[in-house]
Amino acid sequence: MDYVSANEVTKALRGRLVLDDISFSVPKGAIAGIMGSNGSGKSMLFRAIASLVKIDSGSISVDGKEVSRRRPYPVNLGIMLDSSGYWEELSGLKNLEALASIRKLVGEEEVKEALRSVGLDPSDKRPTSSYSAGMRQRLAIAQAIMEHPDLLILDEPTNALDKHGAILIKEVITSQARRGATVLVSCHNQPQLEELFDCCITLSEGRISDWGQSHDGV
């Protein structure tokens, strides 16, 4: 059954098509890779799927329900688009606890477990202003997974991470899919992640240039 579906999606910015007639579907529980170089449209596609931007034409549905900015999102969504926007004076734990308090889906222990799963220490009281780029990246991923989302969207999750960090994020993605989440991951030339993909969509200048099964044929 198709879980995420895009039908003839088009989006223009300042007169330039950033998404041009995009159509694809991803089954429930799959790990789908969105490939492409910088500027290919990966981040904009994720923003459209998450209903963070209004598309110009076409439609996007998740779990059989059309996505629209005029109504609540149809499923529990976890998303990582960048690693900014935190309260710089607070620790990673305090930041995530504050965010978790908005929807009240999880408590302190779930937040701590999310931090541990990405290699961060929940007892670290340093403010996020002192975090390295890699630590910020891990914190953003922890935020995306802490509420056990049905749909998880990760935009270039291995940016700023070393080899060990990339392997750890691979394990995080695998565990999320194992519990039943549908995962969309964008990356550029990351073999450690690409081997996880059940299906792969390649974008070039806002259009799909290739769409099929993963590189290993799974």
Buried (B, 14 or more C-beta within 10 A) or exposed (E): EBBBBBBEBBBBEEEEBBBBBBEBBBBBBBBBBBBBEEEBBBBBBBBBBBBEBEBEEBBBBBBEEEBBEEEEBBBBBBBBBEBEEBEEEBBBBBBBBEBBEEEEEBEEEBBBBBBEBBBBEBEBEEBBEEBEEBBBBBBBBBBBBBBBBBBBBBBBBBBBBEEEBBEBBBEBBEEBBEEEBBBBBBBBEBEEBBEBBBBBBBBBBBBBEEEEEBEEEE
